Amino acid sequence: MKLHSLTGLLSLTLLACAGPMLSPSDAHALGKGKEYPELKTVEYVDVNRYLGRWFEISAFELWFEKGCKGVTADYSLLPDSRIRVVNSCYKGSLDGKLKVANGKARVVDTETNAKLKVSFFWPFSGDYWILELGTHYEYAVVGSPDRETLWVLSRSPVMDPAVYAGILDRMSAKAFDVSRLRMMEHRPIP
């Protein structure tokens, strides 16, 4: 095998393994990415108000959520100021087997608290940028600067269609491919 073929193969292997964990500049250097406009987060996040349960309304489907229904994320503060992340879903249907993933997040921009790194598999971590928040923290939009992840979250399992349509318009204007969003099915809350 020629050296340039081996180098190309190694680059593709690295890209496949690292996927969305690469920064936009790293991905671009490997030939994966596009140049995107700067992605702005919300001005400030009150971490204590952000804690608690969030229902995934829609998201770009990632390998670890494939076939999941009823996805929720629960955030709680750890003694070392990191955030415990517990993602739950039901495999295949809302009556399927419960799948739980535990992770940890840390704030990387303490001026805004809107940029975090989340890790479920040490030493890998991914960007978790809070792009929008409802006035009363009733919804949140979270994504990454490489536009490879996007989640629309709500405190309830349903979202007002007009609010959701507005989110889609704003995220599309920020260069997210909103056609990739997959709607999530949830059980109604009694």
N, C-alpha and C positions, 0 to 999 in steps of 0.2 A: 504494500500500500504506500502511495506517495505521501510525503510529509504534509502537503497542503490538504490532502484528502483526510488524513488523520486529524489534523487541526480542525477542519470543518466538522468532522464527526464529533470530536470532543466538545466543540462549541455548541452543537445541536444537543448533545447529551446534557451539558450543563444547563442550557436553556430549558430543556424539558424537565429537568429535576428542580430547578429553581423557580421556573414559571413566574407567578405573580410576586414572588419574594424579591425579585430584582428591582433596584431603583430604576426610574425612567432613563437615567443616563447610562446605567449598565446595560439595560435592555437594548437601548439604541446602539450602543457600542457593539453588541453582538448581532445587530442587524434585525432585531425583533420589532422594535417600537417605532412610533411616530413621534414627532415633536408636537406637544400639546401646549396650549396657553396655560399660564400660571393658574393653579387651582386654589381658590380662596376658601377658607373655612369660616365658620361663624366667629364672631369677635371674641366671645367668651363662653365657656361652659362651666356651670356650677356643678362640679363632680357629684356632690351629694344629691342634687336634684336629678342627675342623670342615672343614678343607681336604681336598681329594681328590675322589674320584668318589662321586656319589650317583645312584641309580636312582629315577626317578619311578614310584611305585607307583600313585598316582592324583592327579588334579588337576581343578580347574575348567578346562574347555577354553577357552583363549583363542585369539584369531585367529591368533597366530603358531605355535600348536601344532596347528592344525586338520589332521586327517589324519595326524598323526605317530604312529609306533610306536617303541618302544625308546628313549624319551627319557632322556638322562643329563645331568647337570650336573657340570662339573669346576671346582673352585675352587683357585686358587693365589695366593700372596701376591706382590704387586708391590713394587718397591723403595720406592715412596712410601707403603707401608702400606695402599694400597687392595687390593682383591681382584679378580683376573682371573676372569671368569665365562665359561665356554665351554659353551653348551647345544648338544646334538647330538640328532638324531633321524633316522629313516628315513621318507621320504614314502610314504604309502599302504600299505606293508607292510615287514616286517623285511628284505626283499630290495630295498627301494626305494632311491632316491637319497638319499645322506647330505646332510642339511641342518645347517649349523653357524651359530650366532649367537654373536658375541663381545660381551661387555659388561664393565662394571666396577661394583664395589660399594664403598661406603664405610660404615663404622660411624658411626651418628649418635648412639648412646647408648653412650659409652665406659665407663660404670659397669657395664653388663651385657653389652655387645657383642651384644645380642640384637635390636637394631633397626638395620636397614641400609637404605640407598637403593641401588637397582640401576638402572643405565642401559644400555640397548642402543642408544638413539637420542638423542644429545645434542640438545637440552638436557632432554629428558624423563627422569624417573626415577620409580620406583614403590617403595612400601613393601615391605620384605621383613623380616617380624617372625618370629623363631624362637619358636614357641609351645610346643613340646615337643621334648625331646631324650631319647633312650634313655640309660640310665646309662653305657653304653660308646660313645655316639655311633653306635649301630647303626641308629638311625632318627631322623628329624626331621620335625616338622610346621611348615610355614611358611604364613603368611597375612598379610592386611592388615586394618587396623582398620575399613575400610569393608565388610568381609566379601565383597569382590568377587574375591579371589584366595585359593586354598588349594591347597597341595601336600603330599602325604604322600611322604616320601623315605626310602630305605633304602640301606644299603651293599651290599646284595645285590639281585638282580632279583626276589626273592620275599619276602613278609613273612608271618610267622605269623598265621593268620586270627584268633586270639584277641587278639593285639596290635592288629591292624587294627580289629577290632570295638570295642575299647576306645577307640581314637582317634576313631572315628566318634561314639561316645556323648559323649565329652568335647567334640568340636568342635560337635556339635549343641547341647550345653548352652551353648556360647559364642556361639550365634546364627548359626552357619554353616549354610547349606542344603546338607547333605551329600548330598542327592539329586542335586546337580549334579556330584558327583565322577565322573570317567570313569576307569575302570581302564586301566592301561597294559600293553601286551603287550611282553615282553622275550624275547630269546634266553636259554636257560639257559647258565650258565657251566660249561664242561667241568671 
